[in-house]
Amino acid sequence: NAGVTQTPKFQVLKTGQSMTLQCAQDMNHNSMYWYRQDPGMGLRLIYYSASEGTTDKGEVPNGYNVSRLNKREFSLRLESAAPSQTSVYFCASSEVLSVRDYGYTFGSGTRLTVV
Amino acid sequence: AQSVAQPEDQVNVAEGNPLTVKCTYSVSGNPYLFWYVQYPNRGLQFLLKYITGDNLVKGSYGFEAEFNKSQTSFHLKKPSALVSDSALYFCAVSPVGSASKIIFGSGTRLSIRP
């Protein structure tokens, strides 16, 4: 049981380059999320998808786009990377019942550096 | 606005001593409350939760948390700290019935010295 899988684990981009962070879950969860983690700022929600076919902005959506490809997969795209997007990115998933049991299930993160 | 506050960026404790990591929240209704732990280069791991019932809840690795409704607090505690408890700890709340948008605190780095 893999849970939430994120790829890649590490990435270095040049300013202006684009890339897509991939996330897949095998728990049949309806809801999926993308967070970024920065020192002293905790976790900030970028985008989330409450169910397949829907996406909504979170706290810090600027510079990002998302795609809920199917129930399993939720990708995050940086169209033109900026140094301010240097961060650790976490994908998470949940279900109404699973939130009651243990909140979210998190992936292991993608460490992105933009130079 | 709904929010979670962890007032301490860092907590330093000697091994064997009791530890407390503080958390207060501002959420309407009776939310679910969680603590997560993050070890270096890892994702967040569920530690414990409060849904309803006994105000003292027990979780993994000997941790427990005390829910105080009047003070809207959910402090994480452990009677005797271990060096291996050193990690980043996040408090989080979820409005009842919502699978979306758990609100996380900013995190507290716990450092246990031998």
Interface residues (C-beta under 8 A of the other chain):
Chain A: V4 N30 S31 Y33 Y35 G40 M41 G42 L43 L45 Y48 A50 G58 F90 A92 S94 E95 V96 S98 V99 R100 D101 Y102 G103 Y104 F106 G107 S108 G109
Chain B: Q6 D9 Y32 F34 Y36 N41 R42 G43 L44 Q45 F46 K49 I51 F90 A92 S94 G97 S98 A99 S100 K101 I102 F104 G105 S106 G107
